[in-house]
Structure formats: structure tokens, C-alpha cells
Amino acid sequence: MEFDEMNVLWCVTGAGHRLKESYRFMSNLQRVTIAFSNAGYEVARMYGLLKDFERLGNEIILEKNQYHSSPFCGRMIKGEYDVVVVAPCTANTIAKLAYGISDTLITNIVAQAIKAKIPVFILPTDAHKIQKTKIPVTIDADKCKNCDVCLPMLNCPSNAFFITERPRIDLLKCNACQKCIPHCKYGAITFGSIVEVRCREIDIRNVENVGKIEGITIFERFEDLNL
């Protein structure tokens, strides 16, 4: 059976890195259930992809609705899915998997999938020492003139702006509509800017250790997804 013909459970954790790539690959699948960690749900909204994911999934599973016992994970034991994918997978989730901790929806899914001999494919966000990633909507403090009347703030439909010593954006309210951007005549607001980050050595080691767990395959390119 080809991957795009399988019944796929796709888990999304709280990372913007490679989130859009994950969505693009997922959009080619015929049967996909999407499980969001609490952070994954928030981050998908910050990057303006939440509605796209919701339209795509045959079923959407939210961690906040699973409480502490995550009863949804019983589907792994019943063999309802052919494969589990965690992409993107944060360093936090990788660390828990590396040490056998299953106290979240996603880590529970992976643990139960392994027990049920369902293949698990994981795309880690922190696998290399240096990497580049895109960030959500942000205000450049050097370009911001702290105008008496902030037009981007006035035109934000989500009321995501607030003032400290200067205008800032509450990313938990922002849905990346980007309507604020053209209203700043100084070009201080951007979306998808690329930044370089340095991953911790412990996170890189944890990725290596998770890759040694029977039933788990670490991947970096979506074209490498196969059984």
C-alpha cells in the first residue's frame, strides 16, 4: 500500500519550523486524522494555518479535549491507523520520548502506537546544531517609531496588539491574517522572517536516541516517508 493510500494519524506539536511543509505533504493524503497538542493548536493559528488543517483532516483531535487519560489513544491498540506521523516534532516532545515519558496526547499516541506495532515517523525540529526557521508576525523594534496612533493596532481584527514601552503583538490572539502589515508605513511589521537558531547539544542527542527506539523512524525529508 502506498503511503498516500494509508489511514494516517498525523500529530502536530508546537513548532512553526517546517509546519507549512507538513501541511503541504498532508494535503496529498487521502485519509488523515490530525491530532494537535495544546501548543501545536496555538502555533498553527499563529502561522495562519489552523483553518487549513481543520479543512484537511477527516477528524481533528485536540489535546485539551482528551483530559489526562487521553482515551483517544485506545485506537492504536485497536489498529485503526496504518501509520503515525509526528511532524513537526518539538525538542520537548522528543525529550519525553527519549526518556519514556508519556504524559501528553502526542507522547501517549507514540507509546501506544509502538505497543501496537504501528510504524511511527518523526520529523524533529532540533536535529542539527545550526538551522534557519521562519517566525510568525513580529514588530522590528528598530523600525518601529512608536507612533501616537498605531494604525496596524487600529486595523487588527483580532485585537492582538498591546502597548508596553512600544506596540507589541500577542501571538496567542494573532491568526496571521497579516492585515496589519500594509498599515505600517515604516515597514516595521513582518511575517515569515527567517532567523538562525542554535540547537542545544542535548536536543540533538535526544533525537539520536529516539531514532534508536524500535518502531520509530526519524526523517528529514518528506520524500523519505516510506514503509
Secondary structure, 3 states (H helix, E strand, C coil): CCHHHCEEEEEECCCCCCHHHHHHHHCCCCEEEEEECHHHHHHHHHCCCHHHHHHHCCEEEEHHHCCCCCHHHHHHHCCCCCEEEEEEECHHHHHHHHCCCCCCHHHHHHHHHHHCCCCEEEEECCCCCEEEEECCCEECCCCCCCCCCCHHHHCCCCCCEEECCCEEECCCCCCCCCCCHHHCCCCCEECCCEEEEECCHHHHHHHHHHCCCCCEEECCCHHHCCC
